[in-house]
C-alpha cells in the first residue's frame, strides 16, 4: 500500500513517515500543497494524508483540484476542530477527517479502514482457501498455522488478496508497493512472488504472462 | 404594571386631555345655550312687563270694573267702552306715559284706606290681552298694591305666586321660583307688578341638549380613544420590533438585525444605530472566536508533533540517532508552545491593562543600540547589513517593553529579507513625538494583507510554517505595547520594495 503525506510541519511529517513505514506502507511526502497535488495527480496512491494549513496551496485547494481527476481516498488532518470545518472537509470530498493532536493507533486504524472500504472489504479478515490474512494484526495464516512473511511480501499479498479475482499488473504492483526512495529492480517482484509460493502453496498466486499476477477468489 | 407600558400611558394622557376638552366644550356650549334661553325668556317677559305697567293706572271717575273684580281677565273685557282710548292722541285721559304722576295729582282714590294712596285700577290694554291668554300661553302676571294686597292677576298665574320683597329701585328685576322665571318691578308709589312664565319646556330642551352633548362627547371620546390606540400602537410597533430583535440577538443569534424598512423616523434612526452596534458586537465576537480558534490551532500543532513523535518512536526499538531526533523534535515543539503561551499571556495582560508600564524618560536610540547588539549574530548569520541613523530621541515609556517592540521589528526585518539584504533603522524626534523607523529590502507584504498585519495570528503566509519560529502574535504584541504607550504603529510597502514599519511615541516634551 502506498501513501502520500502532505504536511508542512517537518517534525510531524517525520514522525508520520516513520510510523507508516514501520507499518509496511510505502510512503511519499510533500511539504507544500503544490508539490503534494502534483504527486497525488501523477501516482495512484492508496490513501493520501492531507493537512489543511499548507503553504502555496491549502488542503481545500488540493482536494478540490485532485477530485477533478482522481478518487484516491483522502484523510484530512487539521487542528481546526469546529464542526463547520469538519463538514466543509467532508463535503469538499475528504473521505475521513482527523483532528490534531491525534493518536497514531487511531490514525493507522482509520487508514486501514479507508483502504479496506476502497477495495470493498468490510472486515479486517480476508480468507481465500486455507489462507487467511488479518489486516489489523498484519498476520497471515495457512490452515491455522502462522506464516512468516517479510513486510514487502505481506504488502504484496495484501494487495493481491484485496484485489482477488483481478489481474494485477506489474506496474500497478510497483506503484503501490514501492515509494520514491526504493530502488526498484525489475526482477524484485518475481523474487517476492516465488518466495510466497513456497510459503503459501504453488498454485495460490497464478501468473498471467504478459499481464501480471492474480489470486483466484 | 399596566402604567409602565408607554402605550397605556400615552392612551391615558390622550384620553384625559380629550375628556377635559370635551367636557369644557360641552359645558360651555350648554351654558351658552342656557344663557341664551334665559335671555330670550327675559326679553319676552320684558316685552310683557311694559304693557302690564301701562295697565296700571288711576281709575277715573265713572269708570268701573277693574278693582271690583280682582281677576285680571275681567279688566280687559270690562273695558271695551274705553277701547283704544288710552293711546289715542288728544284723548282727554292720558293714562299711559306717566300714569303715576297723574295718579298723584288726580282726584283722590275712591276707596281710601288709612292714609295709603288710593288703590289704582288695573286694566290691560285691549290689544295686549292676547299676551297672557290662550290655552298654551305660559305667561301670567300679578299686580300687588303697596300694602301687599293683590290688585290683579291673570288666570294662568299659579296661586302660590308671592309678592317679592320691596326694593326701592324702579327697575325690572328677575327671579327664579322653581321652574318659573319671573320679572317684577316696583313702581315709585309702591305697587308691584310681576310677569312670569314657566320655563319648563326650555329646561326640558336644555336637558335634551345636555343629553345630546354628552352622547356626542362620549362618541367623540370613544372614537378619539380608538384613534389614539391605533396611533400609539403604530408608533410603538417599531419598539416592539426592536425589542424582539434585541431578544433574538441576546439569545445568541448575533447575525440578526432589526428591520429598518419603512422607518425614516426617530425610531428608524434608533434602529439603525442599534444595528450598527450589533454589527460591531458581532465583529468583536467573531474576532474573539477567531482568536480562540487560532490559539487552539497553534497549541494543537506542537502537541500533535510530540504525540506522533513519541508514539511512532516508542512503537518499537530504535537506534540512538532516531531517539535523538525524536527528542529534538519534542524539544522544538515544547519551545514553540512556550513562546506561544508567553505571547498569549503578554497579550492577555496588555488587554486587561494589568501590565503596569513604567513611565520614565528614556533615550530611544539607546534602547535600539542595545537591541541591535543582541541581534547582530542573527544578522551576520543571514548576511544582513544594518544601517542605523540614531539621533538622541527622548520619549516617555517603559524601556523593557519598547525593547521588545524594537527587537521584534528588527528580527522581522532580518528574517523577512533577501539574503545579503539590508535593514535601515532610524530614530529621531519629530514635532511632539519620538519616531522609530525600521525598513527592510525584503519581498514586502502583499497589499491585501497590509491592513490585517497587526491582527492576532494573522500571517501574510497562510501556512503556519515553523521555519521562522514565529507565533503569529509578534506584531499584535508590538501594537498592544505601543498603544499602551499612547503611540501608533504603521506599516507601508513602497513600490520600490521592502517593508517600512513606523512607530510614533509621545515624547513627553511639552
Interface residues (C-beta under 8 A of the other chain):
Chain A: X8 X9 X10 X11 X12 X14 X15 X16 X18 X19 X22 X32 X53 X54 X55 X56 X58 X79 X80 X81 X82 X99 X100 X101 X102 X103 X104 X105 X107
Chain B: X293 X296 X297 X298 X300 X301 X303 X304 X305 X306 X307 X308 X309 X311 X312 X313 X315 X316 X322 X325 X326 X329 X332 X333 X461 X462 X463 X464 X465 X466
